[in-house]
Amino acid sequence: MEQEQSKFQTGQIILIDKPLTWTSFDVVNKVRWLIKQEIKVKKIKVGHAGTLDPLATGLLILCTGKFTKQINDIQTQEKEYTGIITLGATTASYDLEKPIDIEYPTDHITEELIKETAQNFIGEQEQVAPIHSAKKIDGKRAYEYAREGETVVIKSNTINIAAFDVELCDAPVIECSEDSKINQEASYQTGINVKFRIVCSKGTYIRAIARDFGEKLNSGGHLSQLRRTKIGDYKIEDAIKMDSIGELFIFPHSEIF
């Protein structure tokens, strides 16, 4: 047991495949609780190196013990995402958390135009974060202003897009419970669905990319699906699923859950 205590308190980097609808803090809290139970301590430092929205899945990097000092360095590394943007409608959250608010025409949008527009996103640019985001404004999260109905000016942030690959695809199949945060309207079943892979810098909001992509096409757009696949050299293929988290410990995960 002392060996396990040294392992997590000295420091570990844990790659998690975050499930749909879990918040990043849900994952941190679950892993922290399991470690505390396993090594019999009251406190253990556990933090994540970059938030994933509840409606996103994929790579979430956790750092424990003294390795929490590496979080800032990991956060600055380039990230890769895959997902689906649905053109022809917008939502207030730029994803499926909120219902469709405005519908737009898509008859003028061709596959060639979609690919040309994606290439115009390559390079350094200014981006305005979604109001429904964790971005801090005067010490307060943007989503808190949104919940309170307050109007707030969000300053743009400089980002860099290194790659933006797109292709037409079918509507995604999204399985969720009735009480999940995913809007139950079939908003992702309508419009034009565009599968993408994007490589970007720290601070890039993919939901904002979906918004801006729709606007550049003289239409509207929102995210129907998002998955983070890489952070620097860390890959989703090496991540642990939450139902296999017992692999971190000596005994089988069936004894933990």
Backbone as CSV, one residue per row, in Angstrom:
resi,resn,N_x,N_y,N_z,CA_x,CA_y,CA_z,C_x,C_y,C_z
1,MET,0.818,-1.206,0.000,0.000,0.000,0.000,0.857,1.263,0.000
2,GLU,2.015,1.217,0.680,2.906,2.371,0.690,3.415,2.663,-0.711
3,GLN,3.618,1.590,-1.493,4.068,1.767,-2.864,3.011,2.505,-3.679
4,GLU,1.726,2.139,-3.480,0.643,2.804,-4.183,0.533,4.261,-3.750
5,GLN,0.720,4.509,-2.453,0.653,5.872,-1.953,1.741,6.717,-2.597
6,SER,2.934,6.183,-2.688,4.039,6.900,-3.307,3.750,7.168,-4.775
7,LYS,3.145,6.214,-5.437,2.841,6.319,-6.867,1.953,7.516,-7.170
8,PHE,0.868,7.685,-6.428,-0.080,8.758,-6.721,0.311,10.092,-6.097
9,GLN,0.962,10.065,-4.939,1.341,11.319,-4.305,2.620,11.886,-4.903
10,THR,3.539,11.017,-5.315,4.721,11.489,-6.025,4.297,12.097,-7.358
11,GLY,3.325,11.459,-7.987,2.768,12.034,-9.204,2.522,11.037,-10.307
12,GLN,1.339,11.119,-10.901,0.975,10.290,-12.039,0.241,11.149,-13.066
13,ILE,0.428,10.824,-14.337,-0.377,11.405,-15.410,-1.326,10.311,-15.882
14,ILE,-2.616,10.575,-15.778,-3.638,9.582,-16.096,-4.446,10.067,-17.298
15,LEU,-4.505,9.258,-18.330,-5.272,9.598,-19.527,-6.648,8.941,-19.437
16,ILE,-7.686,9.767,-19.465,-9.061,9.288,-19.336,-9.824,9.552,-20.633
17,ASP,-10.647,8.597,-21.034,-11.581,8.793,-22.144,-12.899,9.251,-21.523
18,LYS,-13.119,10.561,-21.495,-14.285,11.114,-20.801,-15.587,10.694,-21.481
19,PRO,-16.533,10.178,-20.698,-17.824,9.780,-21.278,-18.705,10.991,-21.595
20,LEU,-19.661,10.773,-22.466,-20.643,11.792,-22.818,-21.460,12.185,-21.592
21,THR,-21.706,13.459,-21.431,-22.493,14.135,-20.381,-21.746,14.295,-19.056
22,TRP,-20.624,13.613,-18.853,-19.822,13.845,-17.648,-19.128,15.196,-17.783
23,THR,-19.047,15.956,-16.693,-18.210,17.149,-16.699,-16.775,16.725,-16.404
24,SER,-15.843,17.603,-16.715,-14.441,17.306,-16.411,-14.245,17.148,-14.909
25,PHE,-14.973,17.942,-14.130,-14.851,17.855,-12.675,-15.503,16.584,-12.130
26,ASP,-16.517,16.059,-12.822,-17.084,14.759,-12.435,-15.991,13.692,-12.470
27,VAL,-15.196,13.718,-13.537,-14.119,12.739,-13.699,-13.057,12.928,-12.618
28,VAL,-12.642,14.176,-12.410,-11.630,14.466,-11.384,-12.105,13.996,-10.014
29,ASN,-13.336,14.326,-9.674,-13.862,13.964,-8.358,-13.951,12.452,-8.175
30,LYS,-14.356,11.741,-9.231,-14.466,10.283,-9.152,-13.095,9.644,-8.958
31,VAL,-12.127,10.080,-9.750,-10.784,9.509,-9.655,-10.139,9.867,-8.318
32,ARG,-10.329,11.104,-7.874,-9.772,11.507,-6.578,-10.339,10.636,-5.452
33,TRP,-11.651,10.408,-5.486,-12.299,9.596,-4.451,-11.752,8.166,-4.462
34,LEU,-11.593,7.602,-5.652,-11.084,6.235,-5.753,-9.655,6.124,-5.227
35,ILE,-8.829,7.109,-5.558,-7.438,7.083,-5.080,-7.396,7.195,-3.558
36,LYS,-8.197,8.096,-3.010,-8.238,8.271,-1.553,-8.677,6.986,-0.858
37,GLN,-9.672,6.313,-1.454,-10.138,5.059,-0.876,-9.064,3.984,-0.946
38,GLU,-8.334,3.965,-2.045,-7.352,2.906,-2.269,-6.106,3.072,-1.403
39,ILE,-5.583,4.298,-1.310,-4.324,4.470,-0.575,-4.548,4.972,0.849
40,LYS,-5.826,5.083,1.235,-6.191,5.403,2.620,-5.626,6.749,3.076
41,VAL,-5.896,7.783,2.295,-5.501,9.134,2.698,-6.732,10.031,2.653
42,LYS,-6.676,11.135,3.392,-7.801,12.060,3.421,-7.731,13.087,2.303
43,LYS,-6.506,13.362,1.838,-6.348,14.371,0.792,-5.348,13.896,-0.253
44,ILE,-5.639,14.201,-1.502,-4.713,13.922,-2.597,-4.993,14.937,-3.701
45,LYS,-3.950,15.535,-4.223,-4.133,16.504,-5.306,-4.421,15.783,-6.616
46,VAL,-5.528,16.168,-7.258,-5.867,15.661,-8.588,-6.454,16.821,-9.383
47,GLY,-5.917,17.074,-10.561,-6.440,18.139,-11.414,-6.428,17.712,-12.865
48,HIS,-7.163,18.437,-13.702,-7.179,18.103,-15.128,-6.474,19.184,-15.934
49,ALA,-5.938,18.782,-17.079,-5.162,19.694,-17.926,-5.968,20.110,-19.149
50,GLY,-7.110,20.746,-18.908,-7.920,21.227,-20.027,-9.331,20.695,-20.001
51,THR,-10.295,21.591,-19.818,-11.703,21.215,-19.710,-12.258,20.654,-21.017
52,LEU,-13.122,19.659,-20.878,-13.944,19.177,-21.987,-15.399,19.470,-21.636
53,ASP,-16.160,20.002,-22.583,-17.579,20.256,-22.347,-18.303,18.956,-22.008
54,PRO,-19.404,19.036,-21.262,-20.172,17.822,-20.947,-20.594,17.037,-22.191
55,LEU,-20.903,17.739,-23.286,-21.358,17.047,-24.491,-20.221,16.633,-25.415
56,ALA,-18.993,16.746,-24.920,-17.829,16.248,-25.656,-17.313,14.991,-24.974
57,THR,-16.696,14.127,-25.758,-16.046,12.938,-25.213,-14.561,13.017,-25.548
58,GLY,-13.814,12.049,-25.033,-12.428,11.955,-25.455,-11.401,12.245,-24.385
59,LEU,-10.220,12.618,-24.838,-9.036,12.683,-23.993,-9.106,13.784,-22.938
60,LEU,-9.052,13.353,-21.691,-8.961,14.252,-20.547,-7.745,13.804,-19.742
61,ILE,-6.776,14.694,-19.581,-5.545,14.349,-18.876,-5.652,14.778,-17.419
62,LEU,-5.471,13.813,-16.513,-5.455,14.100,-15.085,-4.029,14.010,-14.563
63,CYS,-3.701,14.887,-13.634,-2.400,14.857,-12.972,-2.629,14.721,-11.473
64,THR,-1.834,13.867,-10.829,-1.985,13.666,-9.392,-0.720,14.097,-8.656
65,GLY,-0.896,14.360,-7.354,0.247,14.669,-6.504,1.102,15.806,-7.035
66,LYS,2.409,15.604,-7.009,3.349,16.641,-7.435,3.287,16.908,-8.937
67,PHE,2.694,15.977,-9.690,2.584,16.169,-11.143,1.536,17.219,-11.511
68,THR,0.747,17.685,-10.521,-0.208,18.756,-10.825,0.523,20.030,-11.250
69,LYS,1.809,20.117,-10.932,2.605,21.274,-11.357,2.829,21.277,-12.870
70,GLN,2.578,20.136,-13.520,2.765,20.037,-14.971,1.527,20.452,-15.763
71,ILE,0.432,20.722,-15.060,-0.836,21.000,-15.740,-0.727,22.164,-16.720
72,ASN,-0.133,23.268,-16.295,-0.031,24.436,-17.179,0.753,24.121,-18.448
73,ASP,1.832,23.358,-18.312,2.633,22.993,-19.485,1.838,22.119,-20.450
74,ILE,1.077,21.182,-19.914,0.274,20.298,-20.766,-0.821,21.088,-21.478
75,GLN,-1.430,22.031,-20.770,-2.518,22.821,-21.347,-2.080,23.634,-22.557
76,THR,-0.817,24.022,-22.599,-0.340,24.860,-23.703,-0.095,24.068,-24.986
77,GLN,-0.144,22.743,-24.915,0.178,21.928,-26.081,-0.970,21.906,-27.102
78,GLU,-0.598,21.654,-28.342,-1.559,21.603,-29.444,-2.559,20.468,-29.230
79,LYS,-3.797,20.692,-29.670,-4.861,19.708,-29.469,-5.494,19.300,-30.797
80,GLU,-5.994,18.073,-30.822,-6.701,17.566,-32.001,-8.103,17.129,-31.594
81,TYR,-9.078,17.513,-32.420,-10.473,17.140,-32.181,-11.071,16.563,-33.458
82,THR,-12.048,15.689,-33.284,-12.880,15.248,-34.396,-14.334,15.469,-33.991
83,GLY,-15.214,15.501,-34.971,-16.617,15.696,-34.632,-17.464,15.974,-35.854
84,ILE,-18.659,16.488,-35.600,-19.605,16.801,-36.675,-20.217,18.173,-36.434
85,ILE,-20.173,19.010,-37.465,-20.864,20.299,-37.462,-22.114,20.148,-38.318
86,THR,-23.250,20.574,-37.784,-24.491,20.560,-38.547,-24.790,21.971,-39.035
87,LEU,-24.931,22.111,-40.341,-25.218,23.404,-40.957,-26.717,23.551,-41.202
88,GLY,-27.205,24.787,-41.085,-28.612,25.050,-41.351,-29.397,25.473,-40.129
89,ALA,-28.751,25.487,-38.970,-29.442,25.892,-37.740,-28.418,26.262,-36.681
90,THR,-28.821,27.145,-35.773,-27.967,27.525,-34.654,-28.679,27.236,-33.338
91,THR,-27.882,27.150,-32.282,-28.424,27.057,-30.926,-27.674,28.066,-30.067
92,ALA,-28.246,28.448,-28.946,-27.630,29.454,-28.082,-26.297,28.988,-27.515
93,SER,-26.141,27.678,-27.353,-24.905,27.129,-26.788,-23.912,26.690,-27.861
94,TYR,-24.334,26.749,-29.121,-23.542,26.313,-30.281,-23.339,24.805,-30.320
95,ASP,-24.093,24.071,-29.487,-24.077,22.607,-29.533,-25.484,22.116,-29.223
96,LEU,-25.630,20.866,-28.799,-26.959,20.297,-28.578,-27.487,20.485,-27.161
97,GLU,-26.788,21.288,-26.355,-27.288,21.536,-25.004,-28.553,22.393,-25.034
98,LYS,-28.612,23.326,-25.992,-29.769,24.210,-26.134,-30.525,23.870,-27.418
99,PRO,-31.827,24.197,-27.477,-32.614,23.901,-28.682,-32.272,24.848,-29.832
100,ILE,-32.704,24.483,-31.013,-32.517,25.339,-32.183,-33.229,26.669,-31.952
101,ASP,-32.518,27.769,-32.243,-33.156,29.075,-32.114,-33.449,29.721,-33.467
102,ILE,-32.591,29.470,-34.457,-32.806,30.034,-35.795,-32.428,28.987,-36.844
103,GLU,-33.244,28.887,-37.889,-32.924,28.006,-39.014,-32.483,28.850,-40.208
104,TYR,-31.584,28.287,-41.013,-31.001,29.010,-42.141,-31.056,28.149,-43.400
105,PRO,-31.038,28.790,-44.574,-31.011,28.023,-45.826,-29.653,27.355,-46.037
106,THR,-29.673,26.231,-46.724,-28.426,25.514,-47.035,-28.348,25.122,-48.514
107,ASP,-29.358,25.519,-49.300,-29.407,25.104,-50.705,-28.185,25.560,-51.498
108,HIS,-27.587,26.663,-51.074,-26.451,27.225,-51.805,-25.120,26.580,-51.418
109,ILE,-25.134,25.723,-50.405,-23.885,25.158,-49.881,-23.531,23.871,-50.618
110,THR,-22.360,23.856,-51.218,-21.866,22.671,-51.920,-20.691,22.074,-51.150
111,GLU,-20.341,20.851,-51.485,-19.192,20.215,-50.838,-17.912,20.987,-51.134
112,GLU,-17.799,21.488,-52.351,-16.619,22.266,-52.723,-16.518,23.539,-51.885
113,LEU,-17.650,24.216,-51.687,-17.663,25.438,-50.887,-17.298,25.141,-49.434
114,ILE,-17.777,24.025,-48.920,-17.466,23.623,-47.545,-15.961,23.428,-47.375
115,LYS,-15.335,22.747,-48.322,-13.897,22.485,-48.229,-13.080,23.761,-48.399
116,GLU,-13.512,24.632,-49.296,-12.812,25.905,-49.493,-12.899,26.763,-48.231
117,THR,-14.072,26.784,-47.628,-14.282,27.586,-46.421,-13.439,27.069,-45.267
118,ALA,-13.340,25.757,-45.144,-12.530,25.171,-44.069,-11.071,25.592,-44.199
119,GLN,-10.567,25.631,-45.421,-9.171,26.012,-45.630,-8.913,27.464,-45.245
120,ASN,-9.950,28.295,-45.319,-9.801,29.704,-44.939,-9.641,29.896,-43.435
121,PHE,-9.885,28.839,-42.675,-9.726,28.911,-41.219,-8.287,28.618,-40.782
122,ILE,-7.479,28.115,-41.698,-6.109,27.755,-41.342,-5.306,29.013,-41.005
123,GLY,-4.558,28.938,-39.895,-3.697,30.050,-39.509,-4.154,30.753,-38.244
124,GLU,-3.473,31.848,-37.936,-3.769,32.620,-36.727,-4.975,33.518,-36.956
125,GLN,-5.814,33.639,-35.945,-7.043,34.430,-36.064,-7.574,34.800,-34.688
126,GLU,-8.537,35.716,-34.679,-9.199,36.112,-33.442,-10.502,35.326,-33.302
127,GLN,-10.780,34.871,-32.082,-12.000,34.105,-31.836,-12.692,34.619,-30.576
128,VAL,-14.015,34.731,-30.653,-14.820,35.114,-29.489,-15.424,33.851,-28.895
129,ALA,-15.183,33.620,-27.619,-15.675,32.410,-26.946,-17.194,32.432,-26.825
130,PRO,-17.823,31.268,-26.730,-19.275,31.205,-26.519,-19.654,31.808,-25.164
131,ILE,-20.826,32.422,-25.089,-21.299,32.940,-23.811,-21.572,31.785,-22.849
132,HIS,-21.972,30.640,-23.389,-22.155,29.446,-22.556,-20.817,28.700,-22.495
133,SER,-19.870,29.274,-21.762,-18.545,28.671,-21.627,-17.975,29.025,-20.264
134,ALA,-16.855,28.377,-19.933,-16.218,28.603,-18.630,-15.215,29.751,-18.670
135,LYS,-15.173,30.476,-19.776,-14.239,31.599,-19.894,-14.529,32.628,-18.804
136,LYS,-13.473,33.105,-18.149,-13.642,34.067,-17.061,-13.684,35.500,-17.587
137,ILE,-14.667,36.253,-17.097,-14.816,37.664,-17.432,-14.996,38.419,-16.119
138,ASP,-14.009,39.233,-15.772,-14.039,39.975,-14.503,-14.260,39.036,-13.317
139,GLY,-13.559,37.905,-13.339,-13.610,36.968,-12.226,-14.837,36.081,-12.179
140,LYS,-15.658,36.140,-13.214,-16.902,35.376,-13.246,-16.966,34.572,-14.539
141,ARG,-17.485,33.353,-14.476,-17.593,32.511,-15.661,-18.638,33.075,-16.621
142,ALA,-18.360,32.966,-17.911,-19.287,33.495,-18.916,-20.666,32.865,-18.791
143,TYR,-20.715,31.550,-18.516,-22.016,30.886,-18.435,-22.851,31.398,-17.261
144,GLU,-22.191,31.957,-16.246,-22.937,32.521,-15.120,-23.690,33.777,-15.552
145,TYR,-23.043,34.591,-16.390,-23.730,35.762,-16.945,-24.920,35.318,-17.789
146,ALA,-24.704,34.258,-18.595,-25.767,33.763,-19.474,-26.966,33.281,-18.659
147,ARG,-26.699,32.550,-17.585,-27.780,32.029,-16.747,-28.580,33.154,-16.090
148,GLU,-27.882,34.249,-15.776,-28.536,35.378,-15.119,-29.153,36.355,-16.110
149,GLY,-28.992,36.058,-17.404,-29.566,36.913,-18.432,-28.847,38.228,-18.612
150,GLU,-27.611,38.308,-18.148,-26.835,39.545,-18.266,-26.116,39.606,-19.607
151,THR,-26.068,40.803,-20.170,-25.314,41.020,-21.400,-23.882,41.379,-21.039
152,VAL,-22.940,40.708,-21.661,-21.536,40.944,-21.341,-20.717,40.908,-22.626
153,VAL,-19.692,41.742,-22.679,-18.812,41.773,-23.844,-17.671,40.786,-23.630
154,ILE,-17.531,39.850,-24.552,-16.453,38.864,-24.475,-15.349,39.284,-25.441
155,LYS,-14.184,39.550,-24.908,-13.063,39.954,-25.752,-12.550,38.764,-26.557
156,SER,-12.103,39.050,-27.754,-11.588,37.982,-28.611,-10.237,37.487,-28.103
157,ASN,-9.908,36.276,-28.499,-8.658,35.641,-28.105,-7.944,35.161,-29.367
158,THR,-6.629,35.318,-29.416,-5.869,34.870,-30.583,-5.654,33.360,-30.523
159,ILE,-6.058,32.676,-31.583,-5.885,31.224,-31.667,-5.184,30.882,-32.973
160,ASN,-4.786,29.631,-33.098,-4.170,29.177,-34.343,-4.748,27.823,-34.744
161,ILE,-5.182,27.729,-35.989,-5.688,26.472,-36.540,-4.626,25.914,-37.482
162,ALA,-4.087,24.748,-37.146,-3.033,24.141,-37.959,-3.597,23.225,-39.035
163,ALA,-4.772,22.640,-38.786,-5.403,21.749,-39.763,-6.906,21.764,-39.552
164,PHE,-7.651,21.713,-40.656,-9.116,21.667,-40.592,-9.600,20.853,-41.791
165,ASP,-9.738,19.550,-41.589,-10.155,18.630,-42.650,-11.650,18.364,-42.524
166,VAL,-12.367,18.417,-43.643,-13.823,18.244,-43.606,-14.294,17.313,-44.719
167,GLU,-15.431,16.664,-44.474,-16.110,15.867,-45.492,-17.568,15.709,-45.088
168,LEU,-18.438,15.564,-46.071,-19.857,15.384,-45.785,-20.081,14.021,-45.135
169,CYS,-21.097,13.943,-44.283,-21.376,12.679,-43.597,-22.859,12.597,-43.248
170,ASP,-23.267,11.436,-42.770,-24.632,11.253,-42.293,-24.782,11.881,-40.912
171,ALA,-26.015,12.079,-40.507,-26.273,12.613,-39.168,-25.770,11.634,-38.117
172,PRO,-25.176,12.134,-37.035,-24.665,11.240,-35.993,-25.790,10.570,-35.218
173,VAL,-25.520,9.377,-34.747,-26.462,8.684,-33.869,-26.012,8.941,-32.443
174,ILE,-26.846,9.616,-31.675,-26.477,9.988,-30.313,-27.418,9.303,-29.338
175,GLU,-26.860,8.426,-28.516,-27.651,7.722,-27.515,-27.501,8.433,-26.179
176,CYS,-28.620,8.783,-25.576,-28.566,9.478,-24.294,-29.849,9.223,-23.529
177,SER,-29.775,9.417,-22.223,-30.952,9.249,-21.383,-31.835,10.482,-21.496
178,GLU,-33.095,10.341,-21.117,-34.042,11.447,-21.237,-33.686,12.624,-20.338
179,ASP,-32.949,12.367,-19.248,-32.602,13.444,-18.324,-31.204,13.997,-18.575
180,SER,-30.597,13.628,-19.711,-29.262,14.132,-20.015,-29.343,15.574,-20.484
181,LYS,-28.158,16.201,-20.628,-28.099,17.597,-21.036,-28.235,17.768,-22.546
182,ILE,-28.339,16.665,-23.277,-28.480,16.754,-24.722,-29.918,17.090,-25.065
183,ASN,-30.105,18.132,-25.859,-31.448,18.524,-26.246,-32.088,17.404,-27.048
184,GLN,-33.309,17.063,-26.695,-33.954,15.903,-27.297,-34.517,16.167,-28.692
185,GLU,-34.519,17.443,-29.126,-34.927,17.712,-30.499,-33.943,17.030,-31.445
186,ALA,-34.433,16.586,-32.578,-33.548,15.934,-33.548,-32.857,16.985,-34.412
187,SER,-32.244,17.962,-33.753,-31.614,19.054,-34.494,-30.460,18.558,-35.346
188,TYR,-29.804,17.502,-34.895,-28.661,16.978,-35.629,-29.098,16.078,-36.779
189,GLN,-30.394,15.852,-36.923,-30.898,15.021,-38.013,-31.262,15.855,-39.240
190,THR,-31.207,17.162,-39.113,-31.576,18.036,-40.219,-30.360,18.799,-40.708
191,GLY,-30.496,19.425,-41.867,-29.402,20.230,-42.387,-28.304,19.387,-43.016
192,ILE,-27.156,20.019,-43.212,-25.990,19.364,-43.802,-25.011,19.021,-42.693
193,ASN,-24.600,17.780,-42.634,-23.670,17.337,-41.595,-22.262,17.216,-42.157
194,VAL,-21.327,17.840,-41.457,-19.935,17.896,-41.906,-19.028,17.266,-40.853
195,LYS,-18.400,16.172,-41.220,-17.432,15.527,-40.332,-16.111,16.282,-40.434
196,PHE,-15.455,16.506,-39.288,-14.221,17.284,-39.322,-13.141,16.698,-38.420
197,ARG,-11.927,17.088,-38.735,-10.759,16.885,-37.873,-10.050,18.226,-37.814
198,ILE,-9.788,18.695,-36.597,-9.166,20.004,-36.447,-8.000,19.921,-35.469
199,VAL,-6.910,20.582,-35.806,-5.736,20.683,-34.932,-5.586,22.157,-34.592
200,CYS,-5.538,22.463,-33.300,-5.607,23.867,-32.902,-4.794,24.151,-31.645
201,SER,-4.654,25.427,-31.362,-3.883,25.875,-30.209,-4.737,25.906,-28.950
202,LYS,-4.069,26.131,-27.841,-4.748,26.303,-26.555,-5.764,27.439,-26.649
203,GLY,-6.892,27.261,-25.971,-7.881,28.326,-25.902,-8.865,28.358,-27.050
204,THR,-8.775,27.389,-27.966,-9.702,27.338,-29.096,-11.011,26.680,-28.669
205,TYR,-12.117,27.337,-28.950,-13.438,26.763,-28.678,-13.989,26.180,-29.976
206,ILE,-14.160,24.869,-30.012,-14.644,24.225,-31.233,-16.104,24.588,-31.489
207,ARG,-16.862,24.832,-30.435,-18.244,25.297,-30.626,-18.264,26.641,-31.351
208,ALA,-17.291,27.493,-31.044,-17.203,28.785,-31.731,-16.783,28.595,-33.189
209,ILE,-15.950,27.583,-33.447,-15.589,27.258,-34.832,-16.847,26.871,-35.607
210,ALA,-17.715,26.066,-34.988,-18.967,25.659,-35.639,-19.829,26.878,-35.953
211,ARG,-19.921,27.790,-34.995,-20.680,29.034,-35.207,-20.108,29.832,-36.372
212,ASP,-18.793,30.055,-36.336,-18.135,30.872,-37.362,-18.155,30.193,-38.728
213,PHE,-18.056,28.872,-38.729,-18.085,28.110,-39.981,-19.431,28.308,-40.677
214,GLY,-20.503,28.223,-39.901,-21.832,28.447,-40.463,-21.989,29.853,-41.014
215,GLU,-21.473,30.838,-40.273,-21.577,32.230,-40.711,-20.801,32.468,-42.004
216,LYS,-19.610,31.880,-42.105,-18.791,32.038,-43.309,-19.486,31.444,-44.538
217,LEU,-20.362,30.483,-44.302,-21.104,29.845,-45.390,-22.454,30.522,-45.628
218,ASN,-22.639,31.708,-45.018,-23.909,32.440,-45.124,-25.087,31.576,-44.686
219,SER,-24.860,30.866,-43.593,-25.890,30.003,-43.020,-25.703,30.027,-41.507
220,GLY,-26.032,28.939,-40.864,-25.805,28.806,-39.428,-25.226,27.436,-39.154
221,GLY,-24.566,27.285,-38.019,-23.984,25.990,-37.698,-23.891,25.754,-36.205
222,HIS,-23.921,24.491,-35.821,-23.717,24.121,-34.419,-23.064,22.747,-34.362
223,LEU,-22.460,22.443,-33.231,-21.814,21.146,-33.038,-22.848,20.072,-32.730
224,SER,-22.756,18.964,-33.436,-23.591,17.807,-33.128,-22.793,16.729,-32.412
225,GLN,-21.471,16.797,-32.555,-20.618,15.779,-31.940,-19.209,16.333,-31.807
226,LEU,-18.545,16.014,-30.688,-17.168,16.475,-30.483,-16.396,15.455,-29.658
227,ARG,-15.174,15.181,-30.115,-14.304,14.242,-29.410,-12.866,14.746,-29.486
228,ARG,-12.212,14.855,-28.325,-10.798,15.245,-28.313,-9.950,13.987,-28.436
229,THR,-9.035,14.002,-29.392,-8.262,12.800,-29.700,-6.777,12.906,-29.359
230,LYS,-6.259,14.142,-29.236,-4.843,14.305,-28.898,-4.616,15.603,-28.131
231,ILE,-3.646,15.562,-27.226,-3.091,16.761,-26.596,-1.583,16.578,-26.631
232,GLY,-0.901,17.347,-27.459,0.532,17.128,-27.632,0.784,15.720,-28.134
233,ASP,1.617,14.968,-27.420,1.915,13.582,-27.800,0.989,12.577,-27.126
234,TYR,0.079,13.047,-26.292,-0.857,12.151,-25.608,-2.033,11.834,-26.534
235,LYS,-2.370,10.540,-26.658,-3.386,10.105,-27.613,-4.551,9.404,-26.923
236,ILE,-5.726,9.538,-27.524,-6.927,8.910,-26.977,-6.794,7.391,-26.949
237,GLU,-6.007,6.826,-27.859,-5.833,5.368,-27.901,-5.199,4.827,-26.620
238,ASP,-4.504,5.685,-25.899,-3.835,5.256,-24.666,-4.651,5.575,-23.413
239,ALA,-5.856,6.091,-23.604,-6.678,6.516,-22.469,-7.482,5.359,-21.885
240,ILE,-7.838,5.509,-20.613,-8.631,4.519,-19.887,-10.087,4.970,-19.847
241,LYS,-10.997,4.074,-20.113,-12.420,4.382,-19.970,-12.792,4.349,-18.494
242,MET,-13.803,5.115,-18.127,-14.163,5.224,-16.717,-14.593,3.888,-16.117
243,ASP,-15.179,3.010,-16.923,-15.576,1.714,-16.366,-14.403,0.739,-16.264
244,SER,-13.208,1.194,-16.666,-11.999,0.369,-16.529,-10.969,1.056,-15.644
245,ILE,-11.425,2.008,-14.844,-10.507,2.821,-14.047,-9.743,1.989,-13.024
246,GLY,-10.239,0.785,-12.735,-9.556,-0.096,-11.797,-8.174,-0.515,-12.258
247,GLU,-7.874,-0.308,-13.550,-6.542,-0.632,-14.059,-5.462,0.210,-13.388
248,LEU,-5.874,1.309,-12.753,-4.912,2.161,-12.053,-4.444,1.539,-10.745
249,PHE,-5.198,0.562,-10.262,-4.935,0.006,-8.945,-4.501,-1.452,-9.030
250,ILE,-4.182,-2.012,-7.875,-3.678,-3.386,-7.815,-4.764,-4.397,-8.130
251,PHE,-5.960,-4.160,-7.572,-6.998,-5.166,-7.730,-7.952,-4.803,-8.856
252,PRO,-8.728,-5.781,-9.347,-9.624,-5.561,-10.480,-10.641,-4.465,-10.207
253,HIS,-11.055,-3.771,-11.290,-11.988,-2.663,-11.111,-13.344,-3.133,-10.608
254,SER,-13.660,-4.407,-10.755,-14.936,-4.918,-10.262,-15.024,-4.801,-8.745
255,GLU,-13.861,-4.718,-8.075,-13.855,-4.581,-6.628,-13.975,-3.121,-6.202
256,ILE,-13.838,-2.197,-7.177,-13.925,-0.777,-6.857,-15.350,-0.282,-7.041
257,PHE,-15.975,-0.656,-8.164,-17.314,-0.156,-8.474,-18.383,-1.063,-7.874
